[in-house]
Amino acid sequence: MTSAFRREHDLLGDRDVPADAYWGIHTLRARENYPITGRSIGSYSHLIVALALVKRAAAEANRQLGDLDDRRADAIAQACRDIEGGALHDQFVVDVIQGGAGTSTNMNANEVIANRALERLGQPLGAYAELHPLNHVNMAQSTNDVYPTTLKLALTFAIEELLDAMRTLQQDFAAKADEFSDILKMGRTQLQDAVPMTLGQEFRTYAVMIGEDVERLREATALIREINLGATAIGTGINTNIRYSRLVTDILADLSGVPLVPADNLIEATQDTGAFVQLSGVLKRVACKLSKVCNDLRLLSSGPQAGFGEIFLPERAAGSSIMPGKVNPIIPEVVNQIAFEVIGNDMTVTMASEAGQLQLNAFEPIIAHSLFKSIEHLAAGCRTLSANCVRGIEANRALLAERVRTSAGLATALNPYIGYENATWVAREALRTGKTVSELVLSRNLMTESALAKVLSPEVLTAPRAV
């Protein structure tokens, strides 16, 4: 009768591990030690794929340097390819938040890859005399160079998904800007009527804001392509061949398709988490600006009778359990909440980075968790904002036209022609009497009807004067 367990050993003693588990004793202890979030590292697919790529690159480098035989190197490489293809992600079971600077993540990877490789060699799981998680899979490595390298590579993959979502949202706002390019409305400053603009100009701004953040995110991504693989424990490269760091980085760049470069100083790179702080700051910038845009959408669509009522958002759900007919701006609201979370995640990353000591930062797991949450949720927020809100926005054309026609703010456009004092009188009198700016200007013969019509034309009201 086959046993349901196999016996494994570590420095603390012997433990029984489920016989069919690809993970081993180190992972078992981590599961017991870190029942924190209920979310395992296996749920971050980019992280697991990046781990497999790092381990495959290390095996190939060690093979080329003559430190790992072909038989074991081939088995490790094939196991890694399986994981890169989506296999065994459910075997990466340690909690994403963990002590030990990510050691449990590295151990989990070493054990899963080793056991998959043993299976490929026709050996039973746990037959570590044939192929060992630490002696072979972890050869020339430490958690302290594997984990940050893996994190940077995984973040690069995740950011591409966010960039795709942001570009789609940018395009959707740009399309609305084109659709609304002929619609005049009153702009506002401090929520007070200001001067005319087009609704297209307002929506074009949102497209530009998102486009700028796409570029900032690309810049931040470039900073995380510098890795410390080959640093091992503290950056001195102990237990590695002098050629290893450059070789393994080149192999990893080739395998991943990401232009990775080795850090100039591996001791500095092993303890410095500045690139993560920079990235987190850019994600916070993205969140702040997206939230501002969503604030605008909620204001502009407020009503339907007692609010701004200038645009109509798509109706996505009933808005109240007590108020019949009420529909809320639920999509902008959910993006607002994502932004609040990202801002909080940035504080977590900041505190974790600051808390590093001497040659290592022990808090990269919470940095990883925070950054992945921010990236994933921002991408999801951009996608739902595009699909479920922006594409279906409609303009309240009649209301916007009437507000421009009756607005006292038109007086600002008359400053160069009738002077500030006369324009002030016109604006105040319009508010007092309800008469239009045009009626008041003509009643005092401040301008001719033809001259006034030219000044108050859309092309003049919404752009600098032609020289």
Secondary structure, 3 states (H helix, E strand, C coil): CCCCEEEEEECCEEEEEECCCCCCHHHHHHHHHCCCCCCEHHHCHHHHHHHHHHHHHHHHHHHHCCCCCHHHHHHHHHHHHHHHCCCCHHHCCCECCCCCCCHHHHHHHHHHHHHHHHHHCCCCCCCCCCCCHHHHHCCCCCHHHHHHHHHHHHHHHHHHHHHHHHHHHHHHHHHHHHHCCCCEEEEEECCEEEEEEEHHHHHHHHHHHHHHHHHHHHHHHHHCCEECCCCCCCCCCCCCCCCHHHHHHHHHHHHHCCCCEECCCHHHHHHCCHHHHHHHHHHHHHHHHHHHHHHHHHHHCCCCCCCCCCEECCCCCCCCCCCCCCCCCHHHHHHHHHHHHHHHHHHHHHHHHHCCECCECCCHHHHHHHHHHHHHHHHHHHHHHHHHCHHHCEECHHHHHHHHHHCHHHHHHHHHHHCHHHHHHHHHHHHHHCCCHHHHHHHCCCCCHHHHHHHCCHHHHCCCCCC
